[in-house]
Amino acid sequence: MTQQQTISVTELNNRIRALLDSDQFLSAVCVRGELSNYKAYPSGHHYFTLKDAESSLRCVMFKSAASRLRFRPESGMGVTVWGRVAAYPRDGVYQLYCSDMMPEGAGDLQVAFEQLKAKLAAEGLFDAGRKKPLPRFPARIAVITSSAGAAVHDIIRVMGKRWPSSKIILLPVRVQGPEAPPEIASALRYANRHRVAELIITGRGGGSIEDLWAFNDERVARAIAESVIPVISAVGHEPDVTIADFVADLRAATPSNAAELAVPDENEIREGLLSADIRLSQAMRKQIGNYRRSLDDTASRRVMRSPTGFIDQRRLELDGVRMRMTSASGAVISEKRNGHISLAAKLDALSPLKVLGRGYAIASAGDGSVVRDAGQVEVGDLLRLRLAKGGLACRVEHVVNADGRKV
């Protein structure tokens, strides 16, 4: 066995690192694979494994590079990464230090768009139930866009033609670049805090997805969702769709279309008023004609031509009613009188006085009771006799029974 130089582990790892660092190919490589065990730490650094069907590679993306990502990497996602291969002497491993990452298939912006869209939709920010209605005739409209862009000039031109009485308040912001999202969000909150308008239009002219990206920013989307004032999103051209379009109360295809949706057309309103005036005049003439015919019909009646004749007719009718009532009441009285006479005659026929008038008398004892039987009295009792005229007081001398014998 030959004598060999002995080195430490650190020396070996440093030599390996030096070899890797000196390789120009490994200093700028582009590697395609699938993300695995992806973790973003509070420090801002991202650690993950890049793998294919047969091998895996440890990777790290430091905070400065990770902050530039426009999508959210997830385990299982196919990506292409750029970076350099270097050894980490402490652990004796090599890894890929990533400087950039791109999802496979769709671009990173498209992936970021879909991820944010799914997130906000799950929170309910796109729900139709939270959309606010636009004012019909807004007196003040805030426009949040670039003061140098064509969008603001298109909005002013269209509104001036359609509804010049609305006042346009421009809140100038940048609509492109990293400074644009916070400026747009701040302008939206300023407009709400100070109630500068009854309606807000925010947007810009057309461009690439990179140009329009400020309106796909989560900060802008949440500022629109928080707005108490209704918001129209007018970003790009007809095919362009941004996150702001989904969150806003109304999406306009272009800034010019936003102006058309924000205010009514003065000419259409005028024509509508003229049409309504014509219909109202026709309806009034028809109603007046109906009232005139009703008045003529009333005026042609006899009572209106001769009010006293109407009263005389009613007086004759009243006299007829009075005569019928008098005749009916006389017949009723006569019938009742005849009934009374008949009953009085029957009562008179049954009167005890009639019996007394024929020579009979009514005997009553001292207690006033009528004597009907000779057995009720005794010799010496005092009786009173009621005659047809006057009466007698008698004392019983003897009593005779029913067969005529003295008792």
Phi, psi and omega per residue, in radians:
M1 nan 2.175 -3.093
T2 -1.339 2.656 3.115
Q3 -1.302 2.189 3.137
Q4 -2.055 2.693 3.097
Q5 -1.268 2.322 3.114
T6 -1.709 2.305 3.121
I7 -2.218 2.835 3.121
S8 -1.434 2.903 3.094
V9 -1.065 -0.748 -3.128
T10 -1.074 -0.744 3.127
E11 -1.076 -0.688 3.122
L12 -1.152 -0.793 -3.138
N13 -1.104 -0.672 3.113
N14 -1.157 -0.660 3.106
R15 -1.121 -0.759 3.116
I16 -1.070 -0.737 3.127
R17 -1.083 -0.711 3.140
A18 -1.122 -0.688 3.117
L19 -1.106 -0.768 -3.136
L20 -1.142 -0.719 -3.120
D21 -1.144 -0.485 -3.099
S22 -1.466 -0.176 -3.133
D23 -1.460 1.978 -3.092
Q24 -1.108 -0.616 -3.138
F25 -1.103 -0.730 -3.099
L26 -1.323 -0.190 -3.132
S27 -1.384 -0.266 3.135
A28 -2.671 1.477 -3.108
V29 -1.938 2.730 3.065
C30 -2.155 2.059 -3.015
V31 -2.162 2.377 3.105
R32 -1.901 2.401 3.118
G33 -3.061 -2.951 -3.118
E34 -1.943 2.375 -3.139
L35 -1.286 2.439 3.103
S36 -2.501 2.518 3.115
N37 0.933 0.780 -3.081
Y38 -1.328 2.205 -3.123
K39 -2.401 2.300 3.042
A40 -1.890 2.080 -3.062
Y41 -1.585 2.768 3.128
P42 -0.986 -0.438 3.116
S43 -1.174 -0.297 -3.094
G44 1.750 -0.200 3.104
H45 -1.422 2.529 3.122
H46 -1.974 2.311 3.122
Y47 -2.138 2.414 -3.113
F48 -2.841 3.042 3.073
T49 -2.068 2.360 3.060
L50 -1.839 2.187 -3.040
K51 -2.397 2.812 2.954
D52 -2.270 -2.806 -3.042
A53 -1.173 -0.370 -3.005
E54 -2.140 -0.398 -3.029
S55 -2.442 2.937 3.082
S56 -2.416 2.735 -3.081
L57 -2.452 2.208 3.095
R58 -1.301 2.434 -3.076
C59 -2.387 2.701 3.031
V60 -2.460 2.471 3.037
M61 -2.228 2.017 -3.081
F62 -1.275 2.894 -3.024
K63 -0.953 -0.741 -3.085
S64 -1.059 -0.675 3.125
A65 -1.398 -0.673 -3.109
A66 -1.137 -0.556 -3.118
S67 -1.175 -0.302 -3.142
R68 -1.548 -0.108 3.139
L69 -1.166 2.409 -3.133
R70 -1.840 0.112 3.032
F71 -2.395 2.970 -3.110
R72 -1.811 1.853 3.134
P73 -1.116 2.519 3.136
E74 -2.415 2.620 3.099
S75 -1.044 2.424 -3.112
G76 1.640 -0.151 -3.114
M77 -1.462 2.358 3.046
G78 -1.426 2.257 -3.063
V79 -2.452 2.888 2.941
T80 -2.090 2.239 -3.098
V81 -2.100 2.647 3.080
W82 -2.044 2.507 3.109
G83 2.989 -2.856 3.133
R84 -2.214 2.588 3.109
V85 -1.663 2.269 3.136
A86 -2.585 2.770 3.125
A87 -1.625 2.636 3.070
Y88 -1.931 1.713 -2.972
P89 -0.962 -0.631 -3.056
R90 -1.057 -0.719 -3.107
D91 -1.723 -0.144 -3.128
G92 1.169 0.613 3.131
V93 -2.231 2.738 3.021
Y94 -1.905 2.696 -3.123
Q95 -2.672 2.899 -3.121
L96 -1.703 2.086 3.090
Y97 -1.599 1.869 -2.983
C98 -1.511 2.403 3.068
S99 -1.886 -0.332 -3.138
D100 -2.773 2.809 -3.115
M101 -2.601 2.472 3.141
M102 -2.365 2.258 3.084
P103 -1.214 2.579 3.115
E104 -1.340 2.720 -3.113
G105 1.407 -1.822 3.115
A106 -1.255 2.728 3.114
G107 -1.250 2.926 -3.106
D108 -1.106 -0.603 3.122
L109 -1.176 -0.692 3.125
Q110 -1.147 -0.714 3.090
V111 -1.100 -0.783 3.113
A112 -1.062 -0.702 3.108
F113 -1.033 -0.865 -3.103
E114 -1.153 -0.649 3.135
Q115 -1.148 -0.810 3.133
L116 -1.175 -0.671 3.109
K117 -1.052 -0.787 3.127
A118 -1.133 -0.690 -3.125
K119 -1.117 -0.864 -3.099
L120 -1.229 -0.589 3.082
A121 -1.118 -0.693 3.118
A122 -1.131 -0.504 3.106
E123 -1.422 -0.134 3.112
G124 1.528 0.229 -3.099
L125 -1.276 -0.244 3.126
F126 -1.746 -0.010 -3.030
D127 -1.062 2.414 3.131
A128 -1.144 -0.503 -3.102
G129 -1.151 -0.341 -3.132
R130 -1.694 0.010 3.113
K131 -1.249 2.344 -3.135
K132 -1.656 2.476 3.101
P133 -1.245 2.606 3.118
L134 -1.449 2.551 3.057
P135 -1.140 2.502 -3.079
R136 -1.228 -0.743 -3.123
F137 -2.282 1.340 -3.101
P138 -1.187 2.270 3.127
A139 -1.435 -0.542 -3.133
R140 -2.321 2.327 -3.118
I141 -2.241 2.164 3.097
A142 -1.591 2.282 3.115
V143 -1.980 2.033 -3.126
I144 -1.848 1.770 -3.119
T145 -2.874 -3.072 3.114
S146 -1.319 2.373 3.121
S147 -1.263 -0.307 -3.110
A148 -1.733 -0.100 -3.073
G149 -1.451 2.930 3.120
A150 -1.305 -0.369 -3.057
A151 -1.056 -0.822 -3.088
V152 -1.139 -0.634 3.123
H153 -1.196 -0.652 3.085
D154 -1.126 -0.732 -3.133
I155 -1.123 -0.795 -3.137
I156 -1.097 -0.740 -3.118
R157 -1.112 -0.826 -3.086
V158 -1.184 -0.749 -3.140
M159 -1.166 -0.678 3.118
G160 -1.082 -0.544 3.134
K161 -1.413 -0.696 -3.047
R162 -1.473 -0.826 -3.026
W163 -2.576 1.352 -3.032
P164 -1.144 -0.237 -3.116
S165 -1.315 -0.273 3.106
S166 -1.332 2.394 3.123
K167 -1.627 2.255 -3.136
I168 -1.738 2.202 3.120
I169 -1.978 1.974 -3.113
L170 -1.556 2.194 3.003
L171 -1.930 1.640 -3.015
P172 -1.224 2.354 3.089
V173 -2.502 2.865 2.954
R174 -1.408 2.467 -3.091
V175 -2.030 0.212 -3.141
Q176 -2.662 2.483 3.124
G177 1.772 2.972 -3.075
P178 -1.130 -0.407 3.135
E179 -1.411 -0.266 -3.015
A180 -1.150 -0.880 -3.074
P181 -0.962 -0.862 3.137
P182 -1.137 -0.559 3.111
E183 -1.185 -0.757 -3.141
I184 -1.123 -0.788 3.141
A185 -1.092 -0.726 3.125
S186 -1.120 -0.701 3.130
A187 -1.132 -0.681 3.099
L188 -1.088 -0.774 -3.141
R189 -1.210 -0.635 3.094
Y190 -1.091 -0.783 -3.128
A191 -1.063 -0.649 3.128
N192 -1.321 -0.719 -3.098
R193 -1.095 -0.680 -3.079
H194 -1.797 0.068 3.107
R195 0.844 0.910 -3.046
V196 -1.299 -0.280 -3.076
A197 -2.707 2.979 3.080
E198 -1.704 -0.194 -3.115
L199 -2.652 2.515 3.131
I200 -2.101 2.350 2.976
I201 -2.052 2.198 3.075
T202 -2.283 2.477 -3.121
G203 2.864 -2.852 3.136
R204 -2.884 3.073 3.099
G205 -1.317 -3.080 -3.061
G206 -1.269 3.005 3.136
G207 2.915 -3.048 3.113
S208 -1.297 3.012 3.131
I209 -1.085 -0.548 3.079
E210 -1.183 -0.686 3.134
D211 -1.125 -0.636 -3.074
L212 -1.581 0.057 -2.939
W213 -1.118 -0.438 3.132
A214 -1.008 -0.525 -3.118
F215 -1.556 0.087 2.974
N216 -1.876 0.216 -3.114
D217 -1.482 2.440 -3.102
E218 -1.113 -0.586 3.135
R219 -1.115 -0.714 3.112
V220 -1.187 -0.740 -3.135
A221 -1.051 -0.763 -3.113
R222 -1.247 -0.588 3.084
A223 -1.135 -0.675 3.081
I224 -1.143 -0.758 -3.124
A225 -1.117 -0.578 -3.121
E226 -1.408 -0.206 -3.044
S227 -1.154 2.248 3.032
V228 -1.362 -0.542 3.105
I229 -1.393 2.333 3.102
P230 -0.985 2.484 -3.074
V231 -2.152 2.298 2.987
I232 -1.830 2.221 3.083
S233 -1.678 2.201 -3.118
A234 -2.344 1.464 -3.033
V235 -2.030 2.119 3.006
G236 1.309 -2.574 -3.125
H237 -1.902 -3.082 -3.052
E238 -0.898 -0.825 -3.076
P239 -1.324 -0.302 -3.049
D240 -1.288 2.278 3.097
V241 -2.284 2.282 3.137
T242 -2.163 2.962 3.088
I243 -1.067 -0.631 3.123
A244 -1.028 -0.603 3.125
D245 -1.102 -0.669 -3.117
F246 -1.253 -0.612 -3.070
V247 -1.442 -0.579 -3.052
A248 -1.088 2.797 3.123
D249 -1.237 -0.426 3.093
L250 -2.685 2.418 3.097
R251 -1.792 2.316 3.043
A252 -1.914 2.511 -3.111
A253 -1.161 -0.621 -3.118
T254 -2.544 2.897 3.042
P255 -0.998 -0.668 3.106
S256 -1.110 -0.716 3.102
N257 -1.129 -0.601 3.089
A258 -1.066 -0.734 3.108
A259 -1.112 -0.667 3.110
E260 -1.145 -0.646 3.141
L261 -1.347 -0.447 -3.049
A262 -1.327 -0.608 -3.057
V263 -2.287 2.676 3.085
P264 -1.334 2.946 3.095
D265 -1.564 2.099 -3.103
E266 -1.004 -0.708 -3.133
N267 -1.143 -0.701 3.112
E268 -1.138 -0.728 3.116
I269 -1.081 -0.763 3.141
R270 -1.084 -0.796 3.119
E271 -1.102 -0.671 3.101
G272 -1.120 -0.705 3.119
L273 -1.167 -0.699 3.107
L274 -1.120 -0.723 3.114
S275 -1.115 -0.733 3.121
A276 -1.136 -0.651 3.122
D277 -1.117 -0.718 3.115
I278 -1.117 -0.801 3.140
R279 -1.111 -0.674 3.128
L280 -1.151 -0.734 3.124
S281 -1.105 -0.740 3.121
Q282 -1.102 -0.742 -3.140
A283 -1.133 -0.681 3.137
M284 -1.168 -0.734 3.119
R285 -1.101 -0.709 3.125
K286 -1.121 -0.738 -3.128
Q287 -1.167 -0.719 3.110
I288 -1.106 -0.677 3.088
G289 -1.080 -0.719 3.112
N290 -1.113 -0.763 3.125
Y291 -1.121 -0.652 -3.135
R292 -1.147 -0.745 3.110
R293 -1.124 -0.673 3.108
S294 -1.144 -0.681 3.117
L295 -1.164 -0.740 3.114
D296 -1.098 -0.698 3.131
D297 -1.118 -0.709 3.124
T298 -1.179 -0.714 -3.109
A299 -1.167 -0.460 -3.111
S300 -1.409 -0.107 -3.122
R301 -1.301 2.656 -3.057
R302 -1.058 -0.648 -3.090
V303 -1.126 -0.563 3.126
M304 -1.366 -0.570 3.120
R305 -1.274 -0.626 -3.113
S306 -2.473 1.486 -3.126
P307 -1.030 -0.643 -3.137
T308 -1.206 -0.586 3.091
G309 -1.127 -0.649 3.110
F310 -1.120 -0.736 3.138
I311 -1.145 -0.751 3.121
D312 -1.046 -0.733 3.133
Q313 -1.080 -0.756 3.128
R314 -1.147 -0.590 3.129
R315 -1.150 -0.746 3.100
L316 -1.075 -0.737 3.114
E317 -1.111 -0.652 3.119
L318 -1.165 -0.716 3.095
D319 -1.060 -0.722 3.114
G320 -1.083 -0.744 3.118
V321 -1.116 -0.726 3.140
R322 -1.085 -0.747 -3.131
M323 -1.118 -0.720 3.131
R324 -1.149 -0.667 3.106
M325 -1.174 -0.716 3.122
T326 -1.101 -0.784 3.129
S327 -1.094 -0.746 -3.120
A328 -1.161 -0.718 -3.134
S329 -1.197 -0.634 3.101
G330 -1.111 -0.708 3.134
A331 -1.130 -0.704 3.126
V332 -1.130 -0.766 -3.133
I333 -1.100 -0.742 -3.138
S334 -1.095 -0.729 3.140
E335 -1.123 -0.736 3.121
K336 -1.155 -0.644 -3.131
R337 -1.139 -0.779 3.122
N338 -1.079 -0.689 3.100
G339 -1.114 -0.688 3.138
H340 -1.133 -0.741 3.140
I341 -1.089 -0.725 -3.133
S342 -1.108 -0.762 -3.138
L343 -1.190 -0.656 3.123
A344 -1.122 -0.652 3.129
A345 -1.150 -0.746 3.125
K346 -1.117 -0.728 3.137
L347 -1.139 -0.693 -3.134
D348 -1.153 -0.622 3.139
A349 -1.169 -0.512 -3.136
L350 -1.607 0.016 -3.058
S351 -1.219 2.346 3.069
P352 -1.031 -0.487 -3.135
L353 -1.090 -0.607 3.086
K354 -1.073 -0.698 3.132
V355 -1.127 -0.785 3.129
L356 -1.096 -0.581 -3.136
G357 -1.140 -0.365 3.132
R358 -1.592 0.219 3.043
G359 1.802 0.004 3.110
Y360 -1.472 2.802 3.099
A361 -2.319 2.761 3.114
I362 -2.011 2.106 -3.133
A363 -1.679 2.378 3.103
S364 -2.332 2.513 -3.136
A365 -1.301 3.110 -3.109
G366 -1.106 -0.484 3.124
D367 -1.482 0.068 3.089
G368 1.610 -0.094 3.132
S369 -1.324 2.509 -3.128
V370 -1.293 2.351 -3.140
V371 -1.600 2.037 3.137
R372 -1.940 -0.276 -3.050
D373 -2.338 2.379 -3.133
A374 -1.087 -0.399 -3.136
G375 -1.271 -0.138 -3.137
Q376 -1.378 -0.285 -3.059
V377 -2.129 2.891 3.090
E378 -2.272 2.877 3.136
V379 -1.071 2.309 3.133
G380 1.710 -0.191 3.125
D381 -1.218 2.559 3.122
L382 -1.609 2.193 3.123
L383 -2.068 2.659 3.042
R384 -2.020 2.306 -3.122
L385 -1.896 2.207 3.081
R386 -1.672 2.097 -3.141
L387 -1.839 3.046 3.094
A388 -1.054 -0.626 3.084
K389 -2.285 1.910 3.110
G390 1.433 -2.831 -3.117
G391 -2.805 3.023 -3.099
L392 -2.313 2.569 2.994
A393 -1.848 2.105 -3.031
C394 -2.255 2.637 3.051
R395 -1.971 2.409 -3.064
V396 -1.337 2.174 3.083
E397 -1.689 -0.605 3.023
H398 -2.719 2.809 -3.072
V399 -2.042 2.320 -3.123
V400 -1.982 2.299 3.130
N401 -1.473 -2.955 -2.978
A402 -1.191 -0.463 -3.128
D403 -1.646 0.178 3.004
G404 1.585 0.072 3.141
R405 -1.633 2.550 3.100
K406 -1.250 2.522 3.126
V407 -1.598 nan nan
